[in-house]
Amino acid sequence: MRAQCVWCVQVHADFQMLYYGHHLEGFDRNKRDRHKGHKYFDDCAEFCERWDQASFDPDYDTLSVAFFAPMVEEVFARKAYDPMVIGAADRPLVDASVAAGRG
């Protein structure tokens, strides 16, 4: 698994506090600031803003499961543990050209 993705999953709760920490007594809304300067800070901030945080919005415009089926099939069709996919290479969590082809 890419170190970039692992780190984002491990610390995303700190980043999510920005969106709901003010509803919880004694919680620091800016808890993510403890990670400032980390090379994946911006990646995690973008992940939380674009996907994680939005998943809690009951009015969010959702797509059907069928829309995502080809993407899931693409992932499962890959060679297991392919170093090109799981390697430590730093790259954006969003590849605009790939995302454009899925829309």
C-alpha positions in Angstrom: 0.0 0.0 0.0 1.3 3.5 -0.8 2.8 5.3 2.2 0.9 8.4 1.1 -2.5 6.6 1.3 -1.6 4.9 4.6 -0.7 8.1 6.2 -3.9 9.9 5.0 -6.1 7.1 6.4 -4.2 7.1 9.7 -4.5 10.8 10.4 -7.7 11.7 8.6 -9.7 11.9 11.9 -7.5 14.8 12.9 -8.3 16.5 9.6 -12.0 15.8 9.9 -12.1 17.8 13.2 -12.1 21.0 11.0 -15.6 20.1 9.9 -17.2 18.9 13.1 -14.9 19.6 16.0 -16.9 22.7 17.0 -19.8 20.4 17.7 -17.8 18.4 20.3 -17.0 20.0 23.6 -13.3 20.1 24.3 -12.1 19.1 20.8 -9.7 21.1 18.8 -11.1 22.1 15.5 -7.6 22.7 14.1 -6.2 19.4 15.3 -4.8 18.8 11.8 -2.3 21.6 12.3 -0.1 19.3 14.3 0.7 17.7 10.9 1.6 20.9 9.1 4.8 20.5 7.2 4.3 16.8 6.6 4.7 16.0 2.9 1.3 14.5 2.6 -0.6 17.2 4.6 -2.1 18.7 1.4 -3.1 15.3 0.1 -5.0 14.5 3.3 -6.6 17.9 3.5 -7.9 17.5 -0.1 -9.1 14.0 0.5 -11.1 15.1 3.6 -12.5 18.1 1.8 -13.5 16.4 -1.4 -14.6 13.0 -0.3 -14.6 12.2 3.4 -16.3 15.3 4.7 -18.9 15.3 1.9 -19.9 11.7 2.7 -21.7 12.9 5.8 -24.0 15.3 3.9 -27.4 13.7 3.4 -28.2 16.1 0.6 -25.0 15.4 -1.3 -25.7 14.4 -4.9 -24.8 10.7 -5.0 -24.3 8.3 -7.9 -25.6 4.8 -8.2 -23.5 1.8 -7.3 -23.6 0.9 -11.0 -21.6 4.0 -11.8 -18.7 2.8 -9.6 -18.8 -0.8 -10.7 -16.3 -0.3 -13.6 -13.8 1.4 -11.3 -14.0 -1.4 -8.8 -13.5 -3.9 -11.6 -10.5 -1.9 -12.8 -8.9 -2.1 -9.3 -9.6 -5.9 -8.9 -8.3 -6.6 -12.5 -4.8 -5.2 -11.5 -1.9 -7.5 -10.8 -1.8 -8.1 -7.1 0.8 -6.0 -5.3 1.9 -4.3 -8.5 4.7 -2.0 -7.5 3.4 0.6 -10.0 0.3 0.9 -7.9 1.4 0.3 -4.4 4.9 1.7 -4.6 6.2 4.5 -2.4 6.1 7.0 -5.3 4.6 10.3 -4.3 1.8 11.4 -6.7 -1.4 13.3 -6.3 -4.3 11.4 -4.9 -6.3 12.7 -7.8 -5.2 12.1 -11.4 -7.2 14.7 -13.4 -6.8 12.8 -16.7 -8.0 9.5 -15.2 -10.9 11.3 -13.4 -12.0 13.1 -16.5 -12.3 9.7 -18.4 -14.6 8.4 -15.7 -17.1 11.2 -15.8 
